[in-house]
């Protein structure tokens, strides 16, 4: 079908919810916008999905997330990995918790258990959780350091790394083979929990993760000598790093850690930056200002999913 036929199909099909249809009705007559949303399916590549949040086949929404998850589930079933389960994490972006639960409910409907973090967590901890729990795969709902209108969906395999050959092409093929949105399996969240196919995870992963991180310290004796003197300013840029970064610094012995207050709390709108990337100068503006105020030695910034670190 062409993009206009796809658009009309979403409006007519009872499978799509009323809020989605209301959003689509609001762009009726705007052919460029309709074309942008429906000229293609949101492409599933080696990094998974990434796109602007909204209604349409070329957008991040519950339907494109379900479709991608059904393809992943089909591949897991083909590999006979359904008993191992899938770990799911999400970041501070808009719709991230909802997309995580949509993925979990699709997996559950396919007989695959989902281990879902109770709240936002950094990408590296998802990688750890996959291995710690012995999962076949992992899903992280994040668009990393992209602008706030984006969200994404990254897939990991049992080694804790993002998918690589041959699993990447195998999963991509299965996702492409899902052509009918209404054929995608799902089930109510409460039923998934009652059936033991949705398990919430949190401190049971946080604690061993932090313990493993601390084993990577090369010279704790050096830290012990200067930890009470070194002044560190840190900004999580409204993302997932705030609690784990502060925890690990505290447990290593650093006592002078100052968090940028304007950027401390999770916020998917990223109100203090246009581009929440610690490689961008603007991301450090508030951190540098606080650093001068407290006479800091180090200024640290992590991106929203806390797998990228910038240092001044």
Sine and cosine of phi, psi and omega as CSV:
sin_phi,cos_phi,sin_psi,cos_psi,sin_omega,cos_omega
0.00,0.00,0.47,-0.88,0.11,-0.99
-0.98,0.18,0.10,-1.00,-0.10,-1.00
-0.91,0.42,-0.57,0.82,0.00,-1.00
-0.94,0.34,-0.61,0.79,0.07,-1.00
-0.91,0.42,-0.64,0.77,0.06,-1.00
-0.88,0.48,-0.68,0.73,0.01,-1.00
-0.87,0.50,-0.75,0.66,-0.01,-1.00
-0.91,0.41,-0.55,0.84,0.03,-1.00
-0.90,0.44,-0.68,0.74,0.02,-1.00
-0.91,0.42,-0.57,0.82,0.01,-1.00
-0.95,0.30,-0.53,0.85,-0.09,-1.00
-1.00,-0.01,-0.45,0.89,-0.14,-0.99
-0.97,0.24,0.84,-0.55,-0.01,-1.00
-0.90,0.43,-0.20,0.98,0.01,-1.00
-0.91,0.42,-0.55,0.83,-0.07,-1.00
-1.00,0.06,0.66,-0.75,-0.15,-0.99
-0.97,0.26,0.24,-0.97,-0.11,-0.99
-0.92,0.39,-0.58,0.81,0.03,-1.00
-0.90,0.44,-0.62,0.78,0.06,-1.00
-0.88,0.47,-0.71,0.71,-0.02,-1.00
-0.92,0.40,-0.59,0.81,0.04,-1.00
-0.90,0.44,-0.67,0.74,0.05,-1.00
-0.88,0.48,-0.67,0.75,-0.01,-1.00
-0.94,0.34,-0.58,0.81,0.06,-1.00
-0.89,0.46,-0.52,0.85,-0.04,-1.00
-0.93,0.37,-0.28,0.96,0.02,-1.00
-0.95,-0.30,0.13,0.99,0.03,-1.00
-0.84,0.54,0.74,-0.67,-0.03,-1.00
1.00,-0.08,-0.27,0.96,0.04,-1.00
-0.99,-0.10,1.00,0.07,-0.15,-0.99
-0.90,0.44,-0.59,0.81,0.00,-1.00
-0.90,0.45,-0.66,0.75,0.01,-1.00
-0.93,0.38,-0.67,0.74,0.04,-1.00
-0.88,0.47,-0.69,0.72,0.01,-1.00
-0.88,0.48,-0.71,0.71,-0.02,-1.00
-0.87,0.48,-0.59,0.81,-0.05,-1.00
-0.99,0.13,-0.40,0.92,-0.18,-0.98
-0.78,-0.62,0.05,1.00,-0.07,-1.00
-0.95,0.30,-0.28,0.96,-0.02,-1.00
-0.43,-0.90,0.23,-0.97,0.19,-0.98
-0.99,0.13,0.59,-0.81,0.10,-0.99
-0.84,0.54,0.86,-0.51,-0.17,-0.99
-0.96,0.29,0.72,-0.69,0.09,-1.00
-0.99,-0.15,0.94,-0.34,-0.01,-1.00
-0.93,-0.37,-0.28,-0.96,-0.04,-1.00
-0.90,0.43,-0.44,0.90,0.06,-1.00
-1.00,-0.04,0.12,0.99,-0.01,-1.00
1.00,0.01,-0.64,-0.77,0.00,-1.00
-0.97,-0.25,0.50,-0.87,0.22,-0.98
-0.40,-0.92,0.76,-0.65,-0.02,-1.00
-0.15,-0.99,0.05,-1.00,0.04,-1.00
-0.96,0.28,0.65,-0.76,0.01,-1.00
-0.96,0.29,0.75,-0.67,0.03,-1.00
0.32,-0.95,0.05,-1.00,-0.01,-1.00
-0.99,0.14,0.63,-0.78,0.04,-1.00
0.73,-0.68,0.31,-0.95,-0.03,-1.00
-0.95,0.32,-0.38,0.93,-0.03,-1.00
-0.96,-0.26,0.51,0.86,-0.02,-1.00
-0.74,-0.68,0.33,-0.94,0.13,-0.99
-1.00,0.10,0.90,-0.44,0.04,-1.00
-0.44,-0.90,0.06,-1.00,-0.08,-1.00
-0.88,0.48,-0.49,0.87,-0.06,-1.00
-0.97,0.23,-0.66,0.75,0.04,-1.00
-0.94,0.33,-0.53,0.85,0.07,-1.00
-0.92,0.39,-0.69,0.72,0.05,-1.00
-0.88,0.47,-0.69,0.72,-0.03,-1.00
-0.87,0.49,-0.71,0.70,0.02,-1.00
-0.89,0.45,-0.64,0.77,-0.03,-1.00
-0.93,0.36,-0.58,0.82,0.05,-1.00
-0.90,0.44,-0.64,0.77,0.07,-1.00
-0.89,0.45,-0.68,0.73,0.04,-1.00
-0.89,0.46,-0.69,0.72,0.01,-1.00
-0.87,0.49,-0.68,0.73,0.01,-1.00
-0.87,0.49,-0.63,0.78,0.01,-1.00
-0.94,0.34,-0.67,0.74,0.03,-1.00
-0.86,0.51,-0.68,0.73,0.02,-1.00
-0.89,0.45,-0.60,0.80,0.01,-1.00
-0.92,0.38,-0.42,0.91,0.01,-1.00
-1.00,-0.08,0.06,1.00,-0.03,-1.00
0.83,0.56,0.65,0.76,-0.03,-1.00
-0.95,-0.31,0.21,0.98,-0.12,-0.99
-0.90,0.43,-0.46,0.89,-0.03,-1.00
-0.95,0.30,-0.33,0.94,-0.06,-1.00
-0.99,0.15,-0.46,0.89,0.03,-1.00
0.99,0.12,0.07,-1.00,-0.06,-1.00
-0.72,-0.70,0.75,-0.67,0.08,-1.00
-1.00,-0.01,0.63,-0.77,-0.05,-1.00
-0.76,-0.65,0.78,-0.62,0.09,-1.00
-0.82,-0.57,0.25,-0.97,0.04,-1.00
-0.47,-0.88,0.35,-0.94,-0.06,-1.00
-0.96,-0.28,-0.36,-0.93,-0.12,-0.99
-1.00,-0.02,0.08,1.00,-0.07,-1.00
-0.95,0.31,0.32,-0.95,0.07,-1.00
-0.86,0.51,0.72,-0.69,0.05,-1.00
0.96,0.27,0.03,1.00,-0.04,-1.00
-0.88,0.47,-0.74,0.67,0.02,-1.00
-0.89,0.46,-0.63,0.78,-0.01,-1.00
-0.91,0.41,-0.68,0.73,0.02,-1.00
-0.91,0.42,-0.60,0.80,0.03,-1.00
-0.89,0.46,-0.69,0.72,0.00,-1.00
-0.93,0.35,-0.59,0.81,0.06,-1.00
-0.87,0.49,-0.69,0.73,0.03,-1.00
-0.89,0.45,-0.69,0.72,-0.02,-1.00
-0.89,0.46,-0.67,0.75,-0.03,-1.00
-0.94,0.35,-0.54,0.84,0.09,-1.00
-0.92,0.38,-0.71,0.70,0.05,-1.00
-0.86,0.51,-0.71,0.70,-0.02,-1.00
-0.87,0.50,-0.65,0.76,0.01,-1.00
-0.91,0.41,-0.33,0.94,0.07,-1.00
-0.99,-0.11,0.15,0.99,0.04,-1.00
0.98,0.18,0.32,0.95,-0.03,-1.00
-0.93,-0.36,0.83,-0.56,-0.05,-1.00
-0.95,0.30,0.65,-0.76,0.06,-1.00
-0.93,-0.38,0.73,-0.68,0.11,-0.99
-0.96,-0.29,0.96,-0.29,-0.16,-0.99
-0.93,-0.37,0.78,-0.62,0.03,-1.00
-0.89,0.46,0.60,-0.80,-0.06,-1.00
-0.92,0.39,-0.44,0.90,0.02,-1.00
-0.41,-0.91,0.00,-1.00,-0.11,-0.99
-0.85,0.53,0.59,-0.81,0.00,-1.00
-0.61,-0.79,0.43,-0.90,0.03,-1.00
-0.93,0.37,0.46,-0.89,0.06,-1.00
-0.81,0.59,-0.72,0.69,-0.02,-1.00
-0.86,0.50,-0.48,0.88,0.02,-1.00
-0.96,0.29,-0.51,0.86,0.11,-0.99
-0.89,0.46,-0.69,0.72,0.04,-1.00
-0.84,0.53,-0.68,0.73,0.04,-1.00
-0.90,0.43,-0.68,0.73,-0.06,-1.00
-0.88,0.47,-0.62,0.78,0.02,-1.00
-0.83,0.56,-0.71,0.71,-0.04,-1.00
-0.97,0.22,-0.64,0.77,-0.03,-1.00
-0.89,0.46,-0.61,0.79,-0.04,-1.00
-1.00,-0.03,-0.10,1.00,-0.02,-1.00
0.93,0.37,0.56,0.83,-0.04,-1.00
-0.97,0.25,0.40,-0.92,0.10,-1.00
-0.98,0.20,-0.45,0.89,-0.12,-0.99
-0.40,-0.92,0.16,-0.99,0.08,-1.00
-0.60,-0.80,0.47,-0.88,0.07,-1.00
-0.80,-0.60,0.73,-0.69,0.12,-0.99
-0.84,-0.55,0.86,-0.52,0.04,-1.00
-1.00,0.01,0.97,-0.24,-0.05,-1.00
-0.28,-0.96,0.46,-0.89,0.18,-0.98
-0.88,-0.47,0.44,0.90,0.08,-1.00
0.79,0.61,-0.86,-0.51,-0.09,-1.00
-0.97,-0.22,0.29,0.96,0.03,-1.00
-0.92,0.40,0.27,-0.96,0.04,-1.00
-0.86,0.50,0.27,-0.96,-0.18,-0.98
-0.91,0.42,-0.37,0.93,-0.02,-1.00
-0.97,0.25,-0.12,0.99,-0.04,-1.00
-0.99,-0.13,0.43,-0.90,0.31,-0.95
-0.58,-0.82,0.13,-0.99,-0.07,-1.00
-0.41,-0.91,-0.04,-1.00,-0.17,-0.99
-0.44,-0.90,0.96,-0.27,-0.02,-1.00
-0.97,-0.24,0.62,-0.78,-0.02,-1.00
-0.92,-0.39,0.70,-0.72,0.00,-1.00
-0.88,-0.47,0.41,-0.91,0.06,-1.00
-0.95,-0.32,-0.07,-1.00,-0.20,-0.98
-0.91,0.41,-0.26,0.96,0.07,-1.00
-0.99,0.16,-0.05,1.00,0.00,-1.00
1.00,0.05,-0.04,1.00,0.02,-1.00
-0.99,-0.15,0.36,-0.93,0.12,-0.99
-0.87,0.48,0.48,-0.88,-0.15,-0.99
-0.83,0.56,0.69,-0.72,0.02,-1.00
-0.77,-0.63,0.18,-0.98,0.01,-1.00
-0.84,0.54,0.59,-0.81,0.00,1.00
-1.00,-0.01,-0.01,1.00,-0.11,-0.99
-0.93,0.36,-0.53,0.85,-0.04,-1.00
-0.88,0.48,-0.78,0.63,-0.02,-1.00
-0.93,0.36,-0.56,0.83,0.04,-1.00
-0.88,0.47,-0.70,0.71,0.01,-1.00
-0.93,0.36,-0.69,0.72,0.01,-1.00
-0.86,0.52,-0.66,0.75,0.02,-1.00
-0.89,0.46,-0.67,0.74,0.00,-1.00
-0.91,0.41,-0.62,0.79,0.03,-1.00
-0.91,0.42,-0.68,0.73,0.02,-1.00
-0.90,0.44,-0.48,0.87,-0.03,-1.00
-0.96,0.26,-0.25,0.97,0.06,-1.00
-1.00,0.07,0.98,-0.18,-0.10,-1.00
-0.96,-0.27,-0.35,0.94,-0.03,-1.00
-0.95,-0.31,0.93,-0.36,-0.03,-1.00
-0.85,0.53,-0.59,0.81,-0.06,-1.00
-0.95,0.32,-0.23,0.97,0.01,-1.00
-1.00,0.09,-0.15,0.99,-0.05,-1.00
-0.94,0.33,0.70,-0.72,-0.02,-1.00
-1.00,0.10,0.59,-0.81,0.14,-0.99
-0.42,-0.91,0.15,-0.99,0.03,-1.00
-0.44,-0.90,0.37,-0.93,0.02,-1.00
-0.87,0.49,0.58,-0.81,-0.03,-1.00
-0.85,0.53,-0.70,0.71,-0.05,-1.00
-0.91,0.43,-0.58,0.82,0.04,-1.00
-0.93,0.36,-0.63,0.78,0.04,-1.00
-0.87,0.50,-0.66,0.75,0.04,-1.00
-0.92,0.40,-0.71,0.70,-0.04,-1.00
-0.89,0.45,-0.54,0.84,0.00,-1.00
-1.00,0.10,0.05,1.00,0.02,-1.00
0.96,0.28,0.36,0.93,-0.04,-1.00
-0.96,-0.27,0.04,1.00,0.06,-1.00
-0.69,-0.73,0.91,-0.42,-0.01,-1.00
-0.84,-0.55,0.78,-0.62,0.04,-1.00
-0.99,0.15,0.71,-0.70,0.05,-1.00
-0.85,-0.53,0.39,-0.92,-0.03,-1.00
-0.23,-0.97,-0.96,-0.27,-0.05,-1.00
-0.87,0.49,-0.46,0.89,0.00,-1.00
-0.91,0.42,-0.32,0.95,0.11,-0.99
-0.97,-0.25,-0.62,0.79,-0.01,-1.00
-0.82,0.57,-0.74,0.67,-0.12,-0.99
-0.90,0.43,-0.77,0.64,0.05,-1.00
-0.92,0.40,-0.48,0.87,0.04,-1.00
-0.90,0.43,-0.76,0.65,0.02,-1.00
-0.89,0.47,-0.63,0.77,0.03,-1.00
-0.87,0.49,-0.65,0.76,0.03,-1.00
-0.93,0.38,-0.63,0.77,0.03,-1.00
-0.86,0.51,-0.69,0.73,-0.05,-1.00
-0.91,0.41,-0.41,0.91,0.06,-1.00
-0.93,0.37,-0.31,0.95,-0.04,-1.00
-0.99,0.12,-0.14,0.99,0.03,-1.00
-0.90,0.44,0.76,-0.65,-0.07,-1.00
-1.00,0.09,-0.62,0.78,-0.11,-0.99
-0.66,-0.75,0.98,0.22,0.02,-1.00
-0.88,0.48,-0.50,0.87,0.01,-1.00
-0.89,0.45,-0.58,0.81,0.05,-1.00
-0.93,0.36,-0.66,0.76,0.03,-1.00
-0.88,0.48,-0.68,0.73,-0.03,-1.00
-0.85,0.53,-0.54,0.84,-0.05,-1.00
-0.96,0.29,-0.56,0.83,-0.15,-0.99
-0.88,-0.47,-0.10,1.00,-0.14,-0.99
-0.85,0.53,-0.53,0.85,-0.03,-1.00
-0.99,0.14,-0.20,0.98,-0.02,-1.00
-0.97,-0.24,-0.57,0.82,-0.08,-1.00
-0.92,0.39,0.77,-0.64,0.03,-1.00
-0.97,-0.25,0.82,-0.58,-0.06,-1.00
-0.86,-0.52,0.80,-0.60,0.17,-0.99
-0.98,-0.22,0.71,-0.71,-0.04,-1.00
-0.73,-0.68,0.65,-0.76,0.15,-0.99
-0.78,-0.63,0.79,-0.62,0.09,-1.00
-1.00,0.07,0.03,1.00,0.00,-1.00
0.77,0.64,0.70,0.71,0.05,-1.00
0.92,0.39,0.30,0.95,-0.13,-0.99
-0.94,-0.34,-0.55,-0.84,-0.18,-0.98
-1.00,-0.02,-0.12,0.99,-0.18,-0.98
-0.99,0.16,-0.32,0.95,-0.20,-0.98
-0.77,0.64,-0.86,0.51,-0.08,-1.00
-0.94,0.34,-0.75,0.66,-0.03,-1.00
-0.92,0.39,-0.61,0.79,0.01,-1.00
-0.91,0.41,-0.72,0.69,0.01,-1.00
-0.89,0.45,-0.62,0.78,-0.01,-1.00
-0.90,0.44,-0.75,0.66,-0.08,-1.00
-0.93,0.36,-0.59,0.80,0.06,-1.00
-0.90,0.44,-0.67,0.75,0.01,-1.00
-0.90,0.43,-0.70,0.72,-0.05,-1.00
-0.94,0.34,-0.38,0.92,0.08,-1.00
-0.99,0.17,-0.24,0.97,0.10,-1.00
0.91,-0.42,0.00,1.00,0.00,-1.00
-0.97,0.24,0.83,-0.55,-0.10,-1.00
-0.96,-0.29,-0.29,0.96,-0.02,-1.00
-0.95,-0.32,0.96,0.29,0.01,-1.00
-0.92,-0.40,0.85,-0.52,-0.02,-1.00
-0.92,-0.39,0.84,-0.54,0.00,-1.00
-0.99,-0.14,0.73,-0.69,0.01,-1.00
-0.88,0.47,0.93,-0.38,-0.16,-0.99
-0.90,0.44,-0.57,0.82,-0.04,-1.00
-0.94,0.35,-0.30,0.95,-0.06,-1.00
-0.87,-0.50,0.25,0.97,-0.12,-0.99
-0.97,0.25,-0.71,0.71,-0.16,-0.99
-1.00,0.04,0.53,-0.84,0.04,-1.00
-0.87,0.50,0.70,-0.71,0.02,-1.00
-0.37,-0.93,0.94,-0.35,-0.05,-1.00
-0.93,0.36,-0.16,0.99,0.07,-1.00
-1.00,0.05,-0.19,0.98,0.00,-1.00
0.69,0.72,0.88,0.48,-0.20,-0.98
-0.91,0.41,-0.33,0.94,-0.08,-1.00
-0.99,-0.12,-0.08,1.00,-0.01,-1.00
-0.61,-0.79,0.50,-0.87,0.07,-1.00
-1.00,0.07,-0.33,0.95,-0.13,-0.99
-0.53,-0.85,0.99,-0.12,-0.15,-0.99
-0.98,0.22,0.90,0.44,-0.07,-1.00
-0.84,-0.54,0.85,-0.53,-0.01,-1.00
-0.93,0.37,0.00,1.00,0.16,-0.99
-1.00,0.04,-0.19,0.98,-0.02,-1.00
-1.00,-0.08,0.67,-0.74,-0.06,-1.00
-0.85,0.52,-0.63,0.78,-0.08,-1.00
-0.89,0.46,-0.45,0.89,-0.01,-1.00
-0.90,0.44,-0.39,0.92,-0.05,-1.00
-0.99,-0.15,-0.03,1.00,-0.11,-0.99
-0.84,0.55,-0.77,0.63,-0.02,-1.00
-0.95,0.33,-0.57,0.82,0.04,-1.00
-0.91,0.43,-0.67,0.75,0.03,-1.00
-0.91,0.41,-0.63,0.78,0.02,-1.00
-0.89,0.46,-0.70,0.71,0.04,-1.00
-0.92,0.39,-0.59,0.81,0.01,-1.00
-0.87,0.50,-0.66,0.75,0.04,-1.00
-0.92,0.39,-0.60,0.80,-0.04,-1.00
-0.91,0.42,-0.64,0.77,-0.07,-1.00
-0.98,-0.20,0.05,1.00,-0.03,-1.00
0.86,0.51,0.82,0.57,-0.08,-1.00
-0.97,0.26,0.44,-0.90,0.11,-0.99
-1.00,-0.05,-0.57,0.82,-0.06,-1.00
-0.72,-0.69,0.63,-0.78,0.14,-0.99
-0.82,-0.57,0.82,-0.57,-0.06,-1.00
-0.89,-0.46,0.58,-0.81,0.09,-1.00
-0.63,-0.78,0.70,-0.71,0.12,-0.99
-0.91,-0.41,0.49,-0.87,0.05,-1.00
-0.97,0.25,0.11,-0.99,-0.14,-0.99
-0.83,0.56,-0.55,0.83,0.03,-1.00
-0.99,-0.17,0.17,0.99,0.18,-0.98
0.82,0.57,0.62,0.78,0.17,-0.99
-0.92,-0.39,0.20,0.98,0.01,-1.00
-0.67,-0.74,0.75,-0.66,-0.08,-1.00
-0.84,-0.55,0.75,-0.66,0.13,-0.99
-0.92,-0.40,0.59,-0.81,-0.07,-1.00
-0.74,-0.67,0.76,-0.65,0.18,-0.98
-0.93,-0.37,0.00,0.00,0.00,0.00
